[in-house]
Amino acid sequence: MAITTIVMDVYKPGSELKNKVVDISDSFNARVGDNQVRLVIKYVERGIVERMEQEQLTPFMMGWVGQPDEEQKVTAETGIAVSYHGSTNDIIGGGKVRMDLPGTMFPQEGMFYGFFGLENSSGKRVTTNNVIFKIENNNPDMYVDTLPFRTELQKLLDEAVAKSKTTFGDISNAWEALKKEIEDALAKGNTDIDSYLSRLKLAEERLEQYEKDLAAGKAVSQADLDSTLADFKSNIQSGIDEINDFNESIKNLSVTDVDGGIPNYMKETLESAQAGIDKSKFNLVFATDYHYDIGSTYNPFGGDSVDNMQEMWEAGLRKVLNATSLSNADAVVFNGDNVDEPSVNDHKLEKIMMTKEMKDFFKTASSSANIPAFILKGNHDQNYHHATDYKLPDSVITDKEFEQIYQDSVADLGEVRSGNSNYFYKDFPEKKIRLIGLDSYDLPEGANADGTPKFNRFLISGFQQAQLNWLANTALQVAKGTTVIIAMHHPVDGTLATADNASKVINHDVLQQILNDFAGGKTNSVSGKNSDVPVNINYTFSGAGTIAAVLSGHYHIDGNNTMNGINYIQTRCSLTTGDNVIKKKRWDYFGTALEDAFDIVSIDTTAKTVDLKRIGAGSEDTRYATRHFNY
């Protein structure tokens, strides 16, 4: 049977979808007694892909199988209750789950009536609209019923609301109290469990009899009423307790697998790279420009596109696992443009989507790595845009928001930062290495008179006083014999590329002067040229420093240049769709061991050499497969 993904929206709106039924029988078949029947569901919410890994959500499926009633529903009275509760192993990434349903889900002929959903150990539970499909011996059908799904507690609340409006004496007040109890239960869980429905049924029957008695003019004692309502409360609470006990039994697992994990076609390459790492040297996995994006079909080169363009953009999250799998290295740096700004013509929604992308990227990188994993900022990482009148300040991810996302998602790795800055340094004393990461989009926030951002970080790279002073007077103040390696998204202007306008590279000249003076062991006082980003720094380097390399990305190309004894080295993009070296040819690499692109940077502090080994695109070309530099 072909595996077809069925898209289910957990957002349950009102009447606009009422009575709409989608026939997907060509995609899914079920027969009595079928076992290990594969069902692939993609969960979205208002069109946005659900990220199960972030909240440890696992799939489940509940309902009844039997003969439908006159309303084309199967209930506990006419069917057999069935349920499936999955695990994190069912998650294949991109909002998708792959459930291999057991034979118990198809116990008899008839129709399945129920719902799909996601749940976690913290009690969160989201469900789809009702789902129905036929279970036959041949040619079964499956439909999606888009009537909003009502859990049993919600149904009970509906009934309580209706009954609270009746006029027969104190029962109205009693039902109002019950309504409040049910609302509290819904607030805690908003869920249902088959196991306590039967217990509710007896209390329901008693209340129905009381209503009949009232209608016939028979008296109903307050004691009887109180007893029945107490039964309701007890059964509801008992059900909630069972839910909580069940949720507690589910283990919390770290995010270590995305979109099916590392593909088989990558494993031989990665295993070879892992085995080839010389642990006597300092080894840095340097990966840049993933541009992970949800739902993008953008063709950066124009002209004819390909059908799997969206899949290539979304693979950016999965490819993180390639870099983090190389645990023989000392550290990994994800060098910016880790995510790409969505384009759905709704600025607030774009910010929400990008925030979700960023959280997922950070969490995947941090929790899948067994070595320190550092994440730097690129010009695409804060939801700016190429036109300043397109993204207003309230549509971009602010520095404070970025810092919070980072803190919530990435473990403390013992690095030194200035407060919660994106720039840092980390010492590896046994290798006599200091790794420095710089924020090359460090510019003042705020708006112009027309409301547009004062600095559009999509177009402008820059450094402020605080970071440059920290670099000169903290990060570069190293012990004698320490070798420095620096990573930053945008290359230092004038080294690998020169901007066509000085206003697009603010205080890059100050940065380069600091690096030159560190290498030369000089004392200096340097000032910037941009009055909107003023810089004036005094520093002293007591002896000549050693910089093995300054690593960058941004331009999606490979390059290198040595200036004043400093190696400036550039690595092309992990993004399959945007390779500026081989352009559209890179698209053909998708689904092969060449689909990714990153470097293992090895520094020999005794021989004073830097060697880069390419994993993925470029490894097939002698110009980029291995690169060697002295320092």
Secondary structure, DSSP 4 states (H G I P E B T S, - for coil): ----EEEEE----SGGGTT-EEE-TTT---BTT--SEEEEEEEEETTEEP-HHHHT-EEEEEEEEE---TTS---TTTEEEEEEE--GGGEEETTEEEEEE-GGG--SSEEEEEEEEEE-TTS-EEE-S-EEEEEBSSS--EEEE-SPP--HHHHHHHHHHHHHT--STTHHHHHHHHHHHHHHHHHHT----GGGHHHHHHHHHHHHHHHHHHHTT----HHHHHHHHHHHHHHHHHHHHHHHHHHHTSPP------TTSS-HHHHHHHHHHHHT--TTSEEEEEE----B-SS----TT-SS--TTHHHHHHHHHHTHHHHHT-TTSSEEEE-S--B----SS-HHHHHHHHHHHHHHHHHHHHHH-SS-EEE---TTTT---SSTTTS-GGGS--HHHHHHHHHHHS---S-EESTT-S-EEEEEGGGTEEEEE--TB-----B-TTSSBSS-TTT-EE--HHHHHHIIIIIT---TT-EEEEE-SSPPTTTS---SSGGGEETHHHHHHHHHHHHHT-EEEEE-S-TTS--EEEEE-SS--EEEEEEE-SSSS-EEEEETTEEEEE---S-STT-TTTGGGGGGGTTSTTS-EEEEEEEETTTTEEEEEEEETTTTSHHHHEEEEE-
